[in-house]
């Protein structure tokens, strides 16, 4: 249990580590990796349901996909441009192997299967990861960080599934505040302050 306890504490780093790419757009306090993973895992679940894949598996792939960043940190694409090809991927694999080595064979097998998944589930997990970044970018654009539009444009280019492309089309038409419009209950009388 000590290894699991240590691993859970290590996951706490993901709450303190922010997505570094948004800093290129001038964002002083970008979302944490943990915040990103939370929403991306749910997006992955929705994509998998609509695309006929296993939603729990896709959500779990996304849930664990950034764990290596607790040690490696989030390296944006401008930074990785200057690393030898595949260096980041190799480092992430090594970190993932070290992270799960002492968690017990049952956990290790499952997590290893998520890290090494191929095919439709891997594609949907990647699309969920990218879509979440597009959603964050939309929120940033609408709050004054116009340079974040670049994320939206780049994500549009790589989406393959029909569902992901449909969500992206809706994202572009919507405002990030649309969800709460009409939810305010204006039928209740105002309370008197005494």
CNS distance restraints for C-alpha pairs under 8 A (distance, minus, plus):
assign (resid   1 and name CA) (resid   5 and name CA) 6.10 0.50 0.50
assign (resid   1 and name CA) (resid 103 and name CA) 7.93 0.50 0.50
assign (resid   2 and name CA) (resid   6 and name CA) 6.11 0.50 0.50
assign (resid   3 and name CA) (resid   7 and name CA) 6.07 0.50 0.50
assign (resid   3 and name CA) (resid 102 and name CA) 5.95 0.50 0.50
assign (resid   3 and name CA) (resid 103 and name CA) 5.88 0.50 0.50
assign (resid   4 and name CA) (resid   8 and name CA) 6.16 0.50 0.50
assign (resid   4 and name CA) (resid 102 and name CA) 7.89 0.50 0.50
assign (resid   4 and name CA) (resid 103 and name CA) 5.74 0.50 0.50
assign (resid   5 and name CA) (resid   9 and name CA) 6.36 0.50 0.50
assign (resid   6 and name CA) (resid  10 and name CA) 6.16 0.50 0.50
assign (resid   7 and name CA) (resid  11 and name CA) 6.26 0.50 0.50
assign (resid   7 and name CA) (resid  99 and name CA) 7.03 0.50 0.50
assign (resid   8 and name CA) (resid  12 and name CA) 6.71 0.50 0.50
assign (resid   9 and name CA) (resid  13 and name CA) 7.46 0.50 0.50
assign (resid  10 and name CA) (resid  14 and name CA) 7.84 0.50 0.50
assign (resid  10 and name CA) (resid  70 and name CA) 6.63 0.50 0.50
assign (resid  11 and name CA) (resid  15 and name CA) 7.64 0.50 0.50
assign (resid  11 and name CA) (resid  67 and name CA) 6.96 0.50 0.50
assign (resid  11 and name CA) (resid  70 and name CA) 6.61 0.50 0.50
assign (resid  12 and name CA) (resid  16 and name CA) 7.07 0.50 0.50
assign (resid  13 and name CA) (resid  17 and name CA) 6.12 0.50 0.50
assign (resid  13 and name CA) (resid  70 and name CA) 5.33 0.50 0.50
assign (resid  14 and name CA) (resid  18 and name CA) 7.66 0.50 0.50
assign (resid  14 and name CA) (resid  32 and name CA) 6.60 0.50 0.50
assign (resid  14 and name CA) (resid  33 and name CA) 5.20 0.50 0.50
assign (resid  14 and name CA) (resid  34 and name CA) 5.03 0.50 0.50
assign (resid  14 and name CA) (resid  67 and name CA) 7.52 0.50 0.50
assign (resid  14 and name CA) (resid  69 and name CA) 7.17 0.50 0.50
assign (resid  14 and name CA) (resid  70 and name CA) 5.63 0.50 0.50
assign (resid  15 and name CA) (resid  32 and name CA) 5.51 0.50 0.50
assign (resid  15 and name CA) (resid  33 and name CA) 6.29 0.50 0.50
assign (resid  15 and name CA) (resid  34 and name CA) 5.00 0.50 0.50
assign (resid  15 and name CA) (resid  35 and name CA) 7.19 0.50 0.50
assign (resid  16 and name CA) (resid  32 and name CA) 6.32 0.50 0.50
assign (resid  16 and name CA) (resid  33 and name CA) 7.85 0.50 0.50
assign (resid  17 and name CA) (resid  32 and name CA) 5.44 0.50 0.50
assign (resid  17 and name CA) (resid  33 and name CA) 6.00 0.50 0.50
assign (resid  17 and name CA) (resid  70 and name CA) 7.44 0.50 0.50
assign (resid  17 and name CA) (resid  73 and name CA) 6.89 0.50 0.50
assign (resid  17 and name CA) (resid  74 and name CA) 7.44 0.50 0.50
assign (resid  18 and name CA) (resid  29 and name CA) 7.66 0.50 0.50
assign (resid  18 and name CA) (resid  30 and name CA) 5.82 0.50 0.50
assign (resid  18 and name CA) (resid  31 and name CA) 5.55 0.50 0.50
assign (resid  18 and name CA) (resid  32 and name CA) 3.89 0.50 0.50
assign (resid  18 and name CA) (resid  33 and name CA) 5.51 0.50 0.50
assign (resid  18 and name CA) (resid  74 and name CA) 7.24 0.50 0.50
assign (resid  19 and name CA) (resid  23 and name CA) 7.92 0.50 0.50
assign (resid  19 and name CA) (resid  30 and name CA) 6.12 0.50 0.50
assign (resid  19 and name CA) (resid  31 and name CA) 6.16 0.50 0.50
assign (resid  19 and name CA) (resid  32 and name CA) 5.80 0.50 0.50
assign (resid  19 and name CA) (resid  33 and name CA) 5.83 0.50 0.50
assign (resid  19 and name CA) (resid  74 and name CA) 5.91 0.50 0.50
assign (resid  19 and name CA) (resid  76 and name CA) 7.80 0.50 0.50
assign (resid  20 and name CA) (resid  24 and name CA) 7.59 0.50 0.50
assign (resid  20 and name CA) (resid  30 and name CA) 7.36 0.50 0.50
assign (resid  20 and name CA) (resid  74 and name CA) 5.94 0.50 0.50
assign (resid  20 and name CA) (resid  75 and name CA) 6.54 0.50 0.50
assign (resid  20 and name CA) (resid  76 and name CA) 5.94 0.50 0.50
assign (resid  21 and name CA) (resid  25 and name CA) 7.52 0.50 0.50
assign (resid  21 and name CA) (resid  75 and name CA) 7.51 0.50 0.50
assign (resid  21 and name CA) (resid  76 and name CA) 4.82 0.50 0.50
assign (resid  21 and name CA) (resid  77 and name CA) 7.37 0.50 0.50
assign (resid  22 and name CA) (resid  26 and name CA) 6.84 0.50 0.50
assign (resid  22 and name CA) (resid  27 and name CA) 5.70 0.50 0.50
assign (resid  22 and name CA) (resid  30 and name CA) 6.11 0.50 0.50
assign (resid  22 and name CA) (resid 148 and name CA) 7.13 0.50 0.50
assign (resid  23 and name CA) (resid  27 and name CA) 4.81 0.50 0.50
assign (resid  23 and name CA) (resid  28 and name CA) 6.29 0.50 0.50
assign (resid  23 and name CA) (resid  29 and name CA) 7.87 0.50 0.50
assign (resid  23 and name CA) (resid  30 and name CA) 6.90 0.50 0.50
assign (resid  25 and name CA) (resid 145 and name CA) 6.52 0.50 0.50
assign (resid  25 and name CA) (resid 146 and name CA) 7.72 0.50 0.50
assign (resid  25 and name CA) (resid 147 and name CA) 5.13 0.50 0.50
assign (resid  25 and name CA) (resid 148 and name CA) 5.78 0.50 0.50
assign (resid  26 and name CA) (resid 145 and name CA) 7.03 0.50 0.50
assign (resid  27 and name CA) (resid 145 and name CA) 7.15 0.50 0.50
assign (resid  31 and name CA) (resid  35 and name CA) 6.12 0.50 0.50
assign (resid  31 and name CA) (resid  36 and name CA) 6.74 0.50 0.50
assign (resid  32 and name CA) (resid  36 and name CA) 6.34 0.50 0.50
assign (resid  33 and name CA) (resid  37 and name CA) 6.11 0.50 0.50
assign (resid  33 and name CA) (resid  66 and name CA) 7.42 0.50 0.50
assign (resid  33 and name CA) (resid  74 and name CA) 7.96 0.50 0.50
assign (resid  34 and name CA) (resid  38 and name CA) 6.13 0.50 0.50
assign (resid  35 and name CA) (resid  39 and name CA) 6.68 0.50 0.50
assign (resid  36 and name CA) (resid  40 and name CA) 6.03 0.50 0.50
assign (resid  36 and name CA) (resid 132 and name CA) 6.81 0.50 0.50
assign (resid  36 and name CA) (resid 133 and name CA) 7.55 0.50 0.50
assign (resid  37 and name CA) (resid  41 and name CA) 5.90 0.50 0.50
assign (resid  37 and name CA) (resid  62 and name CA) 6.75 0.50 0.50
assign (resid  37 and name CA) (resid  63 and name CA) 5.83 0.50 0.50
assign (resid  37 and name CA) (resid  66 and name CA) 7.47 0.50 0.50
assign (resid  37 and name CA) (resid 129 and name CA) 7.63 0.50 0.50
assign (resid  38 and name CA) (resid  42 and name CA) 6.79 0.50 0.50
assign (resid  38 and name CA) (resid  63 and name CA) 7.04 0.50 0.50
assign (resid  39 and name CA) (resid  43 and name CA) 6.27 0.50 0.50
assign (resid  39 and name CA) (resid 132 and name CA) 6.58 0.50 0.50
assign (resid  40 and name CA) (resid  44 and name CA) 6.08 0.50 0.50
assign (resid  40 and name CA) (resid  59 and name CA) 8.00 0.50 0.50
assign (resid  40 and name CA) (resid  62 and name CA) 6.60 0.50 0.50
assign (resid  40 and name CA) (resid  63 and name CA) 7.72 0.50 0.50
assign (resid  40 and name CA) (resid 128 and name CA) 5.32 0.50 0.50
assign (resid  40 and name CA) (resid 129 and name CA) 5.25 0.50 0.50
assign (resid  40 and name CA) (resid 131 and name CA) 7.43 0.50 0.50
assign (resid  40 and name CA) (resid 132 and name CA) 5.21 0.50 0.50
assign (resid  41 and name CA) (resid  45 and name CA) 6.30 0.50 0.50
assign (resid  41 and name CA) (resid  58 and name CA) 7.59 0.50 0.50
assign (resid  41 and name CA) (resid  59 and name CA) 4.54 0.50 0.50
assign (resid  41 and name CA) (resid  60 and name CA) 6.96 0.50 0.50
assign (resid  41 and name CA) (resid  61 and name CA) 7.91 0.50 0.50
assign (resid  41 and name CA) (resid  62 and name CA) 5.07 0.50 0.50
assign (resid  41 and name CA) (resid  63 and name CA) 5.41 0.50 0.50
assign (resid  41 and name CA) (resid 125 and name CA) 7.88 0.50 0.50
assign (resid  41 and name CA) (resid 128 and name CA) 7.04 0.50 0.50
assign (resid  41 and name CA) (resid 129 and name CA) 7.78 0.50 0.50
assign (resid  42 and name CA) (resid  46 and name CA) 6.40 0.50 0.50
assign (resid  42 and name CA) (resid  59 and name CA) 6.36 0.50 0.50
assign (resid  43 and name CA) (resid  47 and name CA) 6.17 0.50 0.50
assign (resid  43 and name CA) (resid  59 and name CA) 7.84 0.50 0.50
assign (resid  43 and name CA) (resid 128 and name CA) 5.35 0.50 0.50
assign (resid  43 and name CA) (resid 131 and name CA) 7.72 0.50 0.50
assign (resid  43 and name CA) (resid 132 and name CA) 7.28 0.50 0.50
assign (resid  44 and name CA) (resid  48 and name CA) 6.10 0.50 0.50
assign (resid  44 and name CA) (resid  55 and name CA) 7.04 0.50 0.50
assign (resid  44 and name CA) (resid  58 and name CA) 5.72 0.50 0.50
assign (resid  44 and name CA) (resid  59 and name CA) 5.17 0.50 0.50
assign (resid  44 and name CA) (resid  62 and name CA) 6.91 0.50 0.50
assign (resid  44 and name CA) (resid 124 and name CA) 6.34 0.50 0.50
assign (resid  44 and name CA) (resid 125 and name CA) 5.54 0.50 0.50
assign (resid  44 and name CA) (resid 127 and name CA) 7.60 0.50 0.50
assign (resid  44 and name CA) (resid 128 and name CA) 4.76 0.50 0.50
assign (resid  44 and name CA) (resid 129 and name CA) 7.72 0.50 0.50
assign (resid  45 and name CA) (resid  49 and name CA) 6.31 0.50 0.50
assign (resid  45 and name CA) (resid  55 and name CA) 4.51 0.50 0.50
assign (resid  45 and name CA) (resid  56 and name CA) 6.45 0.50 0.50
assign (resid  45 and name CA) (resid  58 and name CA) 6.16 0.50 0.50
assign (resid  45 and name CA) (resid  59 and name CA) 5.06 0.50 0.50
assign (resid  46 and name CA) (resid  50 and name CA) 6.34 0.50 0.50
assign (resid  46 and name CA) (resid  55 and name CA) 7.06 0.50 0.50
assign (resid  47 and name CA) (resid  51 and name CA) 5.97 0.50 0.50
assign (resid  47 and name CA) (resid  55 and name CA) 7.62 0.50 0.50
assign (resid  47 and name CA) (resid 124 and name CA) 6.59 0.50 0.50
assign (resid  47 and name CA) (resid 128 and name CA) 7.34 0.50 0.50
assign (resid  47 and name CA) (resid 163 and name CA) 6.22 0.50 0.50
assign (resid  47 and name CA) (resid 164 and name CA) 6.73 0.50 0.50
assign (resid  48 and name CA) (resid  52 and name CA) 5.83 0.50 0.50
assign (resid  48 and name CA) (resid  53 and name CA) 4.64 0.50 0.50
assign (resid  48 and name CA) (resid  54 and name CA) 5.92 0.50 0.50
assign (resid  48 and name CA) (resid  55 and name CA) 4.71 0.50 0.50
assign (resid  48 and name CA) (resid  58 and name CA) 6.58 0.50 0.50
assign (resid  48 and name CA) (resid 121 and name CA) 7.49 0.50 0.50
assign (resid  48 and name CA) (resid 124 and name CA) 6.71 0.50 0.50
assign (resid  49 and name CA) (resid  53 and name CA) 6.17 0.50 0.50
assign (resid  49 and name CA) (resid  54 and name CA) 7.03 0.50 0.50
assign (resid  49 and name CA) (resid  55 and name CA) 5.61 0.50 0.50
assign (resid  50 and name CA) (resid 163 and name CA) 6.59 0.50 0.50
assign (resid  51 and name CA) (resid 161 and name CA) 7.57 0.50 0.50
assign (resid  51 and name CA) (resid 162 and name CA) 7.92 0.50 0.50
assign (resid  51 and name CA) (resid 163 and name CA) 6.90 0.50 0.50
assign (resid  53 and name CA) (resid  58 and name CA) 7.76 0.50 0.50
assign (resid  53 and name CA) (resid 120 and name CA) 7.30 0.50 0.50
assign (resid  53 and name CA) (resid 121 and name CA) 6.53 0.50 0.50
assign (resid  54 and name CA) (resid  58 and name CA) 6.29 0.50 0.50
assign (resid  54 and name CA) (resid 121 and name CA) 7.35 0.50 0.50
assign (resid  55 and name CA) (resid  59 and name CA) 5.99 0.50 0.50
assign (resid  56 and name CA) (resid  60 and name CA) 6.09 0.50 0.50
assign (resid  57 and name CA) (resid  61 and name CA) 6.15 0.50 0.50
assign (resid  57 and name CA) (resid 114 and name CA) 7.69 0.50 0.50
assign (resid  57 and name CA) (resid 121 and name CA) 7.42 0.50 0.50
assign (resid  58 and name CA) (resid  62 and name CA) 6.35 0.50 0.50
assign (resid  58 and name CA) (resid 121 and name CA) 5.55 0.50 0.50
assign (resid  58 and name CA) (resid 122 and name CA) 7.20 0.50 0.50
assign (resid  58 and name CA) (resid 124 and name CA) 6.87 0.50 0.50
assign (resid  58 and name CA) (resid 125 and name CA) 5.56 0.50 0.50
assign (resid  59 and name CA) (resid  63 and name CA) 5.97 0.50 0.50
assign (resid  59 and name CA) (resid 125 and name CA) 7.16 0.50 0.50
assign (resid  60 and name CA) (resid  64 and name CA) 6.27 0.50 0.50
assign (resid  60 and name CA) (resid 114 and name CA) 7.13 0.50 0.50
assign (resid  61 and name CA) (resid  65 and name CA) 5.94 0.50 0.50
assign (resid  61 and name CA) (resid 114 and name CA) 5.03 0.50 0.50
assign (resid  61 and name CA) (resid 115 and name CA) 6.93 0.50 0.50
assign (resid  61 and name CA) (resid 122 and name CA) 7.48 0.50 0.50
assign (resid  61 and name CA) (resid 125 and name CA) 6.36 0.50 0.50
assign (resid  62 and name CA) (resid  66 and name CA) 7.79 0.50 0.50
assign (resid  62 and name CA) (resid 125 and name CA) 5.50 0.50 0.50
assign (resid  62 and name CA) (resid 126 and name CA) 7.66 0.50 0.50
assign (resid  62 and name CA) (resid 128 and name CA) 7.54 0.50 0.50
assign (resid  62 and name CA) (resid 129 and name CA) 6.96 0.50 0.50
assign (resid  64 and name CA) (resid 111 and name CA) 7.80 0.50 0.50
assign (resid  64 and name CA) (resid 114 and name CA) 7.75 0.50 0.50
assign (resid  64 and name CA) (resid 115 and name CA) 7.90 0.50 0.50
assign (resid  65 and name CA) (resid 115 and name CA) 7.11 0.50 0.50
assign (resid  66 and name CA) (resid  70 and name CA) 7.89 0.50 0.50
assign (resid  67 and name CA) (resid  96 and name CA) 7.25 0.50 0.50
assign (resid  68 and name CA) (resid  72 and name CA) 6.08 0.50 0.50
assign (resid  68 and name CA) (resid  73 and name CA) 7.64 0.50 0.50
assign (resid  68 and name CA) (resid  92 and name CA) 5.46 0.50 0.50
assign (resid  68 and name CA) (resid  95 and name CA) 5.65 0.50 0.50
assign (resid  68 and name CA) (resid  96 and name CA) 5.91 0.50 0.50
assign (resid  69 and name CA) (resid  73 and name CA) 4.28 0.50 0.50
assign (resid  69 and name CA) (resid  74 and name CA) 5.57 0.50 0.50
assign (resid  69 and name CA) (resid  92 and name CA) 7.86 0.50 0.50
assign (resid  71 and name CA) (resid  95 and name CA) 7.51 0.50 0.50
assign (resid  72 and name CA) (resid  91 and name CA) 7.87 0.50 0.50
assign (resid  72 and name CA) (resid  92 and name CA) 7.55 0.50 0.50
assign (resid  75 and name CA) (resid  79 and name CA) 5.98 0.50 0.50
assign (resid  75 and name CA) (resid  80 and name CA) 6.38 0.50 0.50
assign (resid  76 and name CA) (resid  80 and name CA) 6.38 0.50 0.50
assign (resid  77 and name CA) (resid  81 and name CA) 6.12 0.50 0.50
assign (resid  78 and name CA) (resid  82 and name CA) 7.58 0.50 0.50
assign (resid  79 and name CA) (resid  83 and name CA) 7.43 0.50 0.50
assign (resid  80 and name CA) (resid  88 and name CA) 7.35 0.50 0.50
assign (resid  83 and name CA) (resid  87 and name CA) 6.30 0.50 0.50
assign (resid  83 and name CA) (resid  88 and name CA) 7.43 0.50 0.50
assign (resid  86 and name CA) (resid  90 and name CA) 6.10 0.50 0.50
assign (resid  87 and name CA) (resid  91 and name CA) 6.18 0.50 0.50
assign (resid  88 and name CA) (resid  92 and name CA) 6.11 0.50 0.50
assign (resid  89 and name CA) (resid  93 and name CA) 6.24 0.50 0.50
assign (resid  90 and name CA) (resid  94 and name CA) 6.29 0.50 0.50
assign (resid  91 and name CA) (resid  95 and name CA) 6.16 0.50 0.50
assign (resid  92 and name CA) (resid  96 and name CA) 6.03 0.50 0.50
assign (resid  93 and name CA) (resid  97 and name CA) 6.13 0.50 0.50
assign (resid  94 and name CA) (resid  98 and name CA) 6.23 0.50 0.50
assign (resid  95 and name CA) (resid  99 and name CA) 5.97 0.50 0.50
assign (resid  96 and name CA) (resid 100 and name CA) 6.26 0.50 0.50
assign (resid  97 and name CA) (resid 101 and name CA) 5.87 0.50 0.50
assign (resid  97 and name CA) (resid 112 and name CA) 7.99 0.50 0.50
assign (resid  98 and name CA) (resid 102 and name CA) 7.92 0.50 0.50
assign (resid  99 and name CA) (resid 103 and name CA) 7.97 0.50 0.50
assign (resid 100 and name CA) (resid 104 and name CA) 7.87 0.50 0.50
assign (resid 100 and name CA) (resid 107 and name CA) 7.62 0.50 0.50
assign (resid 100 and name CA) (resid 108 and name CA) 5.55 0.50 0.50
assign (resid 100 and name CA) (resid 111 and name CA) 7.51 0.50 0.50
assign (resid 101 and name CA) (resid 108 and name CA) 6.60 0.50 0.50
assign (resid 102 and name CA) (resid 108 and name CA) 7.95 0.50 0.50
assign (resid 103 and name CA) (resid 107 and name CA) 6.11 0.50 0.50
assign (resid 103 and name CA) (resid 108 and name CA) 6.24 0.50 0.50
assign (resid 104 and name CA) (resid 108 and name CA) 5.97 0.50 0.50
assign (resid 105 and name CA) (resid 109 and name CA) 5.93 0.50 0.50
assign (resid 106 and name CA) (resid 110 and name CA) 6.46 0.50 0.50
assign (resid 107 and name CA) (resid 111 and name CA) 6.09 0.50 0.50
assign (resid 108 and name CA) (resid 112 and name CA) 5.85 0.50 0.50
assign (resid 109 and name CA) (resid 113 and name CA) 6.18 0.50 0.50
assign (resid 110 and name CA) (resid 114 and name CA) 6.50 0.50 0.50
assign (resid 111 and name CA) (resid 115 and name CA) 6.23 0.50 0.50
assign (resid 112 and name CA) (resid 116 and name CA) 6.10 0.50 0.50
assign (resid 113 and name CA) (resid 117 and name CA) 5.77 0.50 0.50
assign (resid 117 and name CA) (resid 121 and name CA) 7.24 0.50 0.50
assign (resid 117 and name CA) (resid 122 and name CA) 5.85 0.50 0.50
assign (resid 118 and name CA) (resid 122 and name CA) 5.16 0.50 0.50
assign (resid 118 and name CA) (resid 123 and name CA) 7.62 0.50 0.50
assign (resid 119 and name CA) (resid 123 and name CA) 6.27 0.50 0.50
assign (resid 120 and name CA) (resid 124 and name CA) 6.11 0.50 0.50
assign (resid 121 and name CA) (resid 125 and name CA) 6.11 0.50 0.50
assign (resid 122 and name CA) (resid 126 and name CA) 6.18 0.50 0.50
assign (resid 123 and name CA) (resid 127 and name CA) 6.17 0.50 0.50
assign (resid 124 and name CA) (resid 128 and name CA) 6.05 0.50 0.50
assign (resid 124 and name CA) (resid 161 and name CA) 7.52 0.50 0.50
assign (resid 125 and name CA) (resid 129 and name CA) 6.26 0.50 0.50
assign (resid 126 and name CA) (resid 130 and name CA) 6.25 0.50 0.50
assign (resid 127 and name CA) (resid 131 and name CA) 5.85 0.50 0.50
assign (resid 127 and name CA) (resid 158 and name CA) 7.98 0.50 0.50
assign (resid 127 and name CA) (resid 159 and name CA) 6.17 0.50 0.50
assign (resid 127 and name CA) (resid 160 and name CA) 7.91 0.50 0.50
assign (resid 127 and name CA) (resid 164 and name CA) 6.88 0.50 0.50
assign (resid 128 and name CA) (resid 132 and name CA) 6.10 0.50 0.50
assign (resid 128 and name CA) (resid 164 and name CA) 7.82 0.50 0.50
assign (resid 129 and name CA) (resid 133 and name CA) 6.65 0.50 0.50
assign (resid 130 and name CA) (resid 134 and name CA) 6.38 0.50 0.50
assign (resid 130 and name CA) (resid 155 and name CA) 6.06 0.50 0.50
assign (resid 131 and name CA) (resid 135 and name CA) 6.22 0.50 0.50
assign (resid 131 and name CA) (resid 155 and name CA) 6.83 0.50 0.50
assign (resid 131 and name CA) (resid 164 and name CA) 7.47 0.50 0.50
assign (resid 131 and name CA) (resid 168 and name CA) 7.36 0.50 0.50
assign (resid 132 and name CA) (resid 136 and name CA) 6.23 0.50 0.50
assign (resid 133 and name CA) (resid 137 and name CA) 6.02 0.50 0.50
assign (resid 133 and name CA) (resid 151 and name CA) 7.01 0.50 0.50
assign (resid 133 and name CA) (resid 152 and name CA) 7.84 0.50 0.50
assign (resid 134 and name CA) (resid 138 and name CA) 6.11 0.50 0.50
assign (resid 134 and name CA) (resid 151 and name CA) 5.83 0.50 0.50
assign (resid 134 and name CA) (resid 152 and name CA) 4.82 0.50 0.50
assign (resid 134 and name CA) (resid 155 and name CA) 6.55 0.50 0.50
assign (resid 135 and name CA) (resid 139 and name CA) 6.38 0.50 0.50
assign (resid 135 and name CA) (resid 152 and name CA) 7.94 0.50 0.50
assign (resid 135 and name CA) (resid 171 and name CA) 7.14 0.50 0.50
assign (resid 136 and name CA) (resid 140 and name CA) 6.21 0.50 0.50
assign (resid 137 and name CA) (resid 141 and name CA) 6.01 0.50 0.50
assign (resid 137 and name CA) (resid 148 and name CA) 5.11 0.50 0.50
assign (resid 137 and name CA) (resid 149 and name CA) 6.31 0.50 0.50
assign (resid 137 and name CA) (resid 151 and name CA) 6.19 0.50 0.50
assign (resid 137 and name CA) (resid 152 and name CA) 6.48 0.50 0.50
assign (resid 138 and name CA) (resid 142 and name CA) 6.20 0.50 0.50
assign (resid 138 and name CA) (resid 148 and name CA) 7.38 0.50 0.50
assign (resid 138 and name CA) (resid 149 and name CA) 7.01 0.50 0.50
assign (resid 138 and name CA) (resid 152 and name CA) 7.21 0.50 0.50
assign (resid 138 and name CA) (resid 171 and name CA) 7.70 0.50 0.50
assign (resid 138 and name CA) (resid 172 and name CA) 7.91 0.50 0.50
assign (resid 138 and name CA) (resid 175 and name CA) 7.95 0.50 0.50
assign (resid 138 and name CA) (resid 176 and name CA) 7.07 0.50 0.50
assign (resid 139 and name CA) (resid 143 and name CA) 6.32 0.50 0.50
assign (resid 139 and name CA) (resid 176 and name CA) 5.83 0.50 0.50
assign (resid 140 and name CA) (resid 144 and name CA) 6.37 0.50 0.50
assign (resid 140 and name CA) (resid 145 and name CA) 5.23 0.50 0.50
assign (resid 140 and name CA) (resid 146 and name CA) 7.34 0.50 0.50
assign (resid 140 and name CA) (resid 148 and name CA) 6.39 0.50 0.50
assign (resid 141 and name CA) (resid 145 and name CA) 4.63 0.50 0.50
assign (resid 141 and name CA) (resid 146 and name CA) 4.67 0.50 0.50
assign (resid 141 and name CA) (resid 147 and name CA) 7.19 0.50 0.50
assign (resid 141 and name CA) (resid 148 and name CA) 5.76 0.50 0.50
assign (resid 141 and name CA) (resid 149 and name CA) 6.25 0.50 0.50
assign (resid 142 and name CA) (resid 146 and name CA) 7.64 0.50 0.50
assign (resid 142 and name CA) (resid 175 and name CA) 7.65 0.50 0.50
assign (resid 142 and name CA) (resid 176 and name CA) 7.64 0.50 0.50
assign (resid 148 and name CA) (resid 152 and name CA) 7.37 0.50 0.50
assign (resid 149 and name CA) (resid 153 and name CA) 6.42 0.50 0.50
assign (resid 150 and name CA) (resid 154 and name CA) 6.16 0.50 0.50
assign (resid 151 and name CA) (resid 155 and name CA) 6.04 0.50 0.50
assign (resid 152 and name CA) (resid 156 and name CA) 6.26 0.50 0.50
assign (resid 153 and name CA) (resid 157 and name CA) 6.83 0.50 0.50
assign (resid 154 and name CA) (resid 158 and name CA) 7.09 0.50 0.50
assign (resid 155 and name CA) (resid 159 and name CA) 6.55 0.50 0.50
assign (resid 156 and name CA) (resid 165 and name CA) 7.39 0.50 0.50
assign (resid 156 and name CA) (resid 168 and name CA) 7.06 0.50 0.50
assign (resid 159 and name CA) (resid 164 and name CA) 6.26 0.50 0.50
assign (resid 159 and name CA) (resid 165 and name CA) 6.07 0.50 0.50
assign (resid 160 and name CA) (resid 164 and name CA) 7.13 0.50 0.50
assign (resid 160 and name CA) (resid 165 and name CA) 7.01 0.50 0.50
assign (resid 161 and name CA) (resid 165 and name CA) 6.30 0.50 0.50
assign (resid 162 and name CA) (resid 166 and name CA) 6.13 0.50 0.50
assign (resid 163 and name CA) (resid 167 and name CA) 6.16 0.50 0.50
assign (resid 164 and name CA) (resid 168 and name CA) 6.14 0.50 0.50
assign (resid 165 and name CA) (resid 169 and name CA) 6.22 0.50 0.50
assign (resid 166 and name CA) (resid 170 and name CA) 6.38 0.50 0.50
assign (resid 167 and name CA) (resid 171 and name CA) 6.08 0.50 0.50
assign (resid 168 and name CA) (resid 172 and name CA) 6.29 0.50 0.50
assign (resid 169 and name CA) (resid 173 and name CA) 6.63 0.50 0.50
assign (resid 170 and name CA) (resid 174 and name CA) 6.08 0.50 0.50
assign (resid 171 and name CA) (resid 175 and name CA) 7.56 0.50 0.50
assign (resid 174 and name CA) (resid 178 and name CA) 6.75 0.50 0.50
assign (resid 177 and name CA) (resid 181 and name CA) 7.11 0.50 0.50
assign (resid 180 and name CA) (resid 184 and name CA) 7.50 0.50 0.50
